[in-house]
Amino acid sequence: MKPSRPTEQGWIVLLAVLAMLAITVAFLGAAANNNSAKLERKDITATALAQAKAALLAYTISRDDGSGGARPGEFPCPTTVGPEDTTYGTANSNCAGVRLIGRLPWRTLGIAELFDEAGEPLWYVLSPSFTGGIAVINNSSKGQLVVYASDGTTIQENQAAVVIFSAGPPLQGQNRSAAAAACATTMTSIPANQCAANYGDIFSGKNNATNSGPFVVGTKSNTFNDNLAYITTSDFMPRVEERVAKAVATTVKGYYTKFGYYPYAAYYSDASQSLRKNQANCAANTFSGRFPEDISISGSPPVSLPPCMGLKEWSDVDTAYQLPIWYFVNRWNLSTYYAVGKAFAPGGSKMCAALGDCLTVDADPSVQALVMLPGIPLASQNRVSNLLTDYFEVAENLEGWPTLVNYIFKSDTTRLPTSDRVIAIKN
């Protein structure tokens, strides 16, 4: 008996099934390709934001021109001209108000221009507390930019120093031409491609196109397509503080090598510390306190503590060991705890024979002097006070500014990398 052959209707059904399978396979393949393309585009934006953040961190940590005009901890101003300008990509020489927002100054950072998934350059907002030319940048400085999470109501960061965002493709109403037009950011008429309002979006009442925020991560929609990154003090200040600690230790060692003693400390409540110069100066027979700016010049300590007349100044140390100009200009000495063993102060015996002759740091009882930096302040700490608890957390580091009791200090590992930083000094 011969096997039956499909009828004409059966062939039609079989062909229809095969066609549907082919369409399904094609659709799935197209969907997979589309999803892959979307992921690739997201990777482009995420990579650009990460590269911008890395370049800004490298800039601020290494900043120093040797004259005191460039200080570690400061960031460049944005570039606020359009791509058609010959200075595009170069940071403005000053930034305030609406000049705190602009495109990333990639030329100043020494990198290639960075673009998001839509081919748009990155935008950049800077907190006023970390701009060049302001009075003080040190480990007590705080960012002033607030960033909200994707729900638009939860604060994700309330002390950002920098905000970086990618604008994505233009949304309805955003004009990115070079023609002049009214700008909601500056409240003036400027080329549209220089106006942040044509790039940053609004979500839940937060506007990324402002110079002061609040800023928002937001949820993607047809009215919001920004991608956001930011920098906090914990991202860079520990590295800056590490530079400071090494510089101070180098100077103190160089001083002892040349003169055979360490200078006394500045009295912790020296009234002159509020001035730009002559702040927290050396006080005779004071073995712990703030790091002295000037040694033989009188500050304003209690009458019972005369100035350190006759002692050598920091400027008398060999050039290779002198502190950078920005150390005192930025008042790092006011948040640097300094202590010296009595045996290694002026006229000391140079021997650890009695209590107080030497200091103990992490079980080493033969330390001659030390500097200690407090890291980034906790929310509860007020660095303008004279309380050690507003600077340090470890019990051994809280003996008191002017008078030591047990001469014992300890490195902190509870809050790394922003915790008490103790540098033991021995020659």
N, C-alpha and C positions, 0 to 999 in steps of 0.2 A: 504494500500500500504506500503510495507516494505521500510525503509530507505536504501539508497544505501550505500555500503561499499567501502572504498578507494580501488582503483585499486592498482595493484602491483607497478605501476609507482608512484602513489601518496604516497605510503609508503616509497619509496626510497627518494622522495623529502623531506618528513617530517623528516626522519632520518638524511638526509644531513643538514637540517636546525638546528636540535637539536645538531648535532656534531659541527657545526660552532659556535653555541651559547656556547657550552661547551669550545671550544678552545678559544673563545673571553674572557669568564669569567676567564679561567686559565691564559691567557695572561695578562689581567688587574690585576689579583691577583698577578702574578709574578712581574709586573711592579710596583705595589704598594709596594710590599715587598722590591723590589730593591731600590726604592726611599726612603723607610723608613730606609733601611740599610745605604744608602748614607748619609741621614740626621743624623743618629746615629753616623756614623763615623766622620762627620763634628763636631758634638757636642763634641766628644772626643777630637779633636784638639783644638777647641775653649775653652773648659774647661781647658785643660792643659796649654794653653797660659795664660789664666786668672789667674790660680793658680801660675804660674811662676812669673807673674807680681806682684801679691799680696805678694808673699814671698820676692821678691826683695825690694819692698816698705817697708815692715815691717823691713827688715834688715837695710836699710839705715836710716830710721827715728829713730830707737832705738839704733843705733851704738854708743858705748861708753864703753871703757874698763877702764876708770878711770885714765889712764896714759897719755892721749893725743895722743897715737898712733892710736887709733881708733876714728874716728870722724863722727858725723852724717852728712849724705850727700854723703858719699863714698859708692861705691858698691864693691862686691868681684870680683876678677879676674875670668875669666873662668877656667874650668878644661880642660887641653889640652892633657891629656893622654887618651888612649883607654879603653873600658870597661873591658879589660882583666887585667888592671893594678890595684894593690891593693889600690892606692890613687885616683882611678877614682871617680869623684863626689866631690872632694875636690878642692877648689880654689887654683890656683897657688899663691905663696907668692909674686910674682910681675908680672906685665903685661905691656908689651910695644910692639909696632909693631905687628907682627903676633900673639903674645900672647894675644892680645885684642879680639881675636875671638876663640871660643871653645864651648864646651858643657856647659849647665847650671850646676853650682856647687851646686848640690842639697844637698850634705852632709853638706857643709858649711852653707847653708840656713836652715838646720834642717828639711828638708822635704823628702818625698819619691821621688824617681826618677820619672819624668813625661815623658809620651810618646804620640806621635801623633797618628792619625788614622791608620798609617801604622806600628805602633809599634816602631817608631824611637824616640830616645831621642831628647829633644829640644836643639837647638843651641842658642848661646848668644854672643852678641857683646857689648863692653863697650867703651864709649867715654873716651879719655885720661884725660879729665878734672875732672873726678869723681873716679879716681883710688886711692887706698891707697898709702900714702907716698908722694904725691905731696904737693907743698907748701901750697896751700890755697883752701879750699872749703867753700863758704858762699853763701849768697843770690844774689851775683853778678855773680856767676859762670854760665857758659852756656855750654850746650851740643854741640857737634861738628859733630853729625851724621845727614845726610840728608836722608829723606825717600820720595820717589816718589809714587804717587797714582797708581791705577790700569791701567791708560792709559800710564804710563811710561814717561810722559812729565810734569805732574803737580806736583809741590812740595807739599807734604802733611804735612811735618814737616821738618824744617831746623835746629833745635837745640835739637835733641833727645839725651838723656843721655845714653840710653840703647836700643838695638834692640834685640828682641827674635824671632826666626823663627823655624817652623817645616819643616822638609825636605821632608816628604812624601816618597813614594816608590822611589827607584833609577830610574833615567832616563837613556836613552842610553848613554853609555860612562862613567857612574859613577860607580866606583869600591869601594865597601864598605867592602872588606875583610881586614884581619889583616896583610896581606903580605905587605912588603915594596914596594913602587912605587913612581914615580915622582909626586910631588904635586904642582899644579899651584898656590896655596895660599902661600906656604912658599918658593917655588922655590928650594926645597930640596927633597931628597928621605926619606919618612917617611911611617909608616904603613898607608895604604889607609883609614882605618876607623878613622884616626886622621886628615885627610885632609878635610878642609871645602869645597874645590871645588867638592868633591864627594857628597855633601849634599845641599849646597846652589846653586840656579839657576840664570841664566842670563835672563833679559828681557829688551828690548829696550836699550841695552847698559849698563844697571845697573846690578851690580853683587853682590848678597847677600853673596857670599863666600869670601868677602874681610874684612880686619880689619878696614877699614875706609869708605867704601861705595863709591858712594851713593847706598842706598838700595832701593828696590822697592817692592810694594805690588803685582803688576803684575796681569795678566789675565791667568787663568788656561788653559793649553794646553798640548800637548805631549812633550813639551820642557820646561815647567815651572809648578811646582806644590807646590811651597813654600806657607806657610801661615805666616803672619808677625804680630807682635805686637811691641809696643815701649813704652818707658817711657820718659816723659819730666819733666823739673824742676817744672812745675805747678802741677805735680802729687805728689811731695814729699817735695819741698822746703817750702811751707807754713806750713807744719807740723813740719819741722825742725826749722823754724823760730819761731814757737810757743814755742818750747822747749827753744830756746835761750831767748826769751822775758821773760818767766817764771823764767829762771835761773838768768837773770840779775836783775829782780824785787826782787827776793828772796835775792840776795846778797846785793842790795842797802838797803832793809828794815833791813836786819841783821846788816849792817854797822851803820845805824842810831840808831837802838836799843842799840847797844853796846857803841857808842861814842857820841850820842846826836846831831849829825849834818850829813848832806850829803856833800860829797866832791864837790869841784868845777868841772867844765867840762874841757875837753881838748880843746885847741884852734883849731878851725876847719881846719886851714891850717898849723898845726904843721908840720914843715919840717921833723921831725924825723919819721913821719908815714911811710916813705918808707923803714925803717929798720925793721928787724924781731923782735927786742926787742926795748925798749924805744921808742915806737911809740905812738903818740897822747897822751902825758902825761898831767896830771893835770896842769892847769894854774890859778894862784891866781886871785880871783875876776872875774872869767869867769863863768857866770851863765847858758850858753847854748853852746853846741858844740858837739864834738864827745865824746864817752865814754872813760874816761881816763884809760890807761893800768896801769901805775904807778902813784902814787899820790905825793910822796915827792921827786921823782927823776925828774931832769930837762929834759924837751924835748927841742924843738927849737922854742918856740913861739916868737912873737915880743918882743923886749927888754923891752917894757913897761909892759909886763905881766910876773912877776916873777913866778918861780915854787912854788908849794904848800908845802913849807918846814914846817916841824913840824906836818903835818897832818898824821893820821894813814893810813897804806896801806891796800889794800884788803886782803892781807895775814894775817893781824892782826884780821880779823873777825873770829868768831868761825867756825870750820871746816864744820859744817853742812850748813853754808851759803856761802861758798866760791864758786867762779865761776869754772866751769870745765876747765881743762887745754886747751882743744881745742878751747875755746872761743877766746883767744888772739892769739894762734898759727894760727888760721884761719882768723884772722883780722876781726872778727865780730864787734869789737869795732869801726872800721872805718866806718861802715855803720849803727851804732847805734847812733841815736840822743839822747842826754841827756840834761835835763834842771832841774834846782833846783830853788825854790822860795828863794828870798834873806833872808827871815825870818828863813829859815831852813838850810842855808849854815853856815859855821863856824862863830861863834859869833853872829848869828842871834837871833831875839827876840822871835821866835816861835809863833808869832801872825800875823794873816792876817789883818794888820791895814792899809796898804798903797798899792798902785799899785806896783806890783812886789814882794810883800812879799810872795804871793802864786800864783799858776798857776790855770788856768781854763781849765778843760777837759770835753767836752760834757756837758756844763752848770753847772758843779760842780766847784765852785770858791775856794775850800779849799784844792786843791791838793798841796802837799809839793814838789814833784819831779816827773819826768816822764822819761820813755825811749820810743823811737819810732823807729820802724824798717820799712824799705821802701818796702818790698816785692820784687818780681822779677822785674828787670828793664824793662821798655818799650824799644822798638827798638830805640827810639830817646834819651834814657838816657845813659849818660856816667859817670859811678860811680867813675872814677879817678879824676873827676873835684871837685871843691869846690862850685858848684852851688846847692842849695837846690832843684831846679826844676829837677835835675838829680836823686833825691832820692824820693821826695814826690810830690803828685799831689793836695792835698786839700789846698785851699788858706790859711786857718787858720794855716796851718803847715809850711808856707813858710816865716816866719818873718825874718829870718836871723840866721846865726850860732852864732856870738858873742854877739849880742845885741837884746834883746826882746823888743817889743813895747807894744802890748796889752796883752801879756801873755795868749793868748787863743789858744787852740788846739782842734782838732776835729777828731774823728774816721772816717775812710773812708769806705763807703759801695758801691762805684761805680765800684770797680774792684776786688771784693772778688773772691777767697780767697787770692789774691796776692797784696792787696792794703796796704796803710799806716796802720800800726799796733801801736796804742797808748796804753801804759800801764801806768795808773795813779798810783802813789805811795803815800800812807798815812800810818802813824803809829798811 
